[in-house]
Structure formats: C-alpha cells, structure tokens
Amino acid sequence: MMSEETITLYEAIGGDETVKALTRRFYELMDTLPEAAHCRAVHPLDLTGSEEKFYEYLTGYLGGPPIYMQKRGHPMLRRRHFVAEIGPLERDEWLLCFRRALDETITHPKLREVIWPPIEKLAFHMQNKE
C-alpha cells in the first residue's frame, strides 16, 4: 500500500534557504531596477526591515513556521500598508520584481504556477489609490 505524503509549498521550494533567496532577490531588484522606481520610492531608504518582515511573512504564507505572527501578530497587510500610497504603477512594479525574483529562485515551473496567482491577487488587494 502506498501512502501519499503532503508537503507544504515551503518544503517543496526548498524551505528557509529558498525563501531567504527569494526575498533577498526581490529587494535587490526593487532597489536596482529603474522600472521599479515608483515602488522603491514608497519604501524606506534602508530596506533591511522591509526585507525581514517580508521574509517572515512569506515563510508562514508558504506553509513554514509562522514567524511573522509570532513576532508581530496578525499581518493585517492592507492596514499596515496604508502609510504608503500604492496605485496601479507601484503595484505593477512590485509584481514585476516579485515575478522576476520568483522565476530566478524557484526552479520548478509548476511551483511558480501555484505561488503566482495568490501573490498577484494580494498585490491587487494592497492597492489603495487609483
């Protein structure tokens, strides 16, 4: 008799090392791509804190340890982002950076296909201006 083992996306992509690489690459792209300038402008000059929080959030979001929740409570992402004006341009630039980072760090195309739609939906949800 064969048993099927269920694993999380976190485990499937390679766990902590991959989430760190994805997050690091995302912020490197945001910080350096001219086509992400508007998105970059709504972030603090020092991206260290933003990167840490996003890493913590993604870890739990993908099925790993709930680091963000343990340290900071419920994410309430939209509410926490009201301090930044996020319009279509900022949203699309954020998505550009995430898509590139995802494509560069997650080798399996099916895993990217599973991760992308909810991330895209989340980015649209975060938009708070037209």
N, C-alpha and C positions, 0 to 999 in steps of 0.2 A: 504494500500500500504506500503510495506516495503522498507526502504532505506538502502543502504549499505554504511557504513562509512569507508573511507580509513584512515588507520593509518600508521605511519612510523615504520620502524624497531626499531628505537629509543624508540618510545612509546610502541611497542609490547614487548620489552625485559624488560621494567621497567624504562626507562628514565635514568636520570643523575646518580642515585644511582647504577644502574647496570653497566653503562659504567665505572664509577669510580671503581667499584669492579673488573670488567674485566681487566681494565688497571693495577690496583694495583696487582692483582694476576699474570698477565703476567710478570711484572717486578720482582715480588718475585721469580717466577720460574726461570727466566733468571739469576737472581742473585745467586740462590742456587743450581740449578741442575748441577751436574758435566757434564752431557751430553749436556749442553748448554754453555760450557766454551768458545768455539770459538766465538759464537755470543756475549757473555758477553764481551769478550775482545775488540770488536770494539766499545764499548760504553764507555762513560766517567766513571770515578770511582764513582762519585755521579750520581745516576740515576734520581734524582728529576726532573731535567729539561727535560730529555727524557720522563719520565712518564707524565709530564704535557703536553708536546706537543702532545704525542700520545693520551692522553685523549681528548684534544681539537680537534684533527683531527678525531678521531673515533666518537665523538659527532656529528659533521657535516656529516661525511661519512654515519652514520646510520640514518640520517634524522632529527637530533636535531638542536639546534642553531648552526650557522656557526662560532663558537668561534675562531677556528684556522684562518679562512680567515679574520675575523675582527681584530685579533691581529697581524697576521704575513703575511697576503697576501696569494696569491695562494700557495698551498702546494709545487708544483714542487718537489715531493718526490725523484725521482731518482736523480735529480740535487743536492738536499740538502744532499744526502747520498753518493755522490762521494768521500767525505773525508774518508769514511770507505770502506775498501776492503770487498766486500760481494761476496763470492763464494758459491758454492753448499753447503758446510758444514755449513757456517754461516746462509744461507737461510733456510736449513732444521732444524737447531737448533731453529731458530726464529719461524718457523712453529710449531715445537714441543711444544714450550712454549705457543704459541697462541692457539693451539688446546686444550691443557690441560686447560688453563685458560677459554676458551670458554665452554668446557664441564663442568667445575666446576661452572661457574657463570650463564650460560643461561640454564634454566631448560627444556625448550620446545625443543624437538629434531628437529621439523620442522623449528624452527627459526635458530637453529645451521646449518641446511642444507642450508638455504638461505644465511647465513652470510659467511660460509666457502669458497665456490668456488671463489668469487671475492677476498677474502683475500689471498687465495693460489695463485691466478693469480698475485696479487700485489707483493707478495714475490718473485715470479719468475722474475717479471719486475725489481725489485730492485737489482737483482744480477748484478754485474759489473765486475766480473772476473771469470775465469774458474777454 
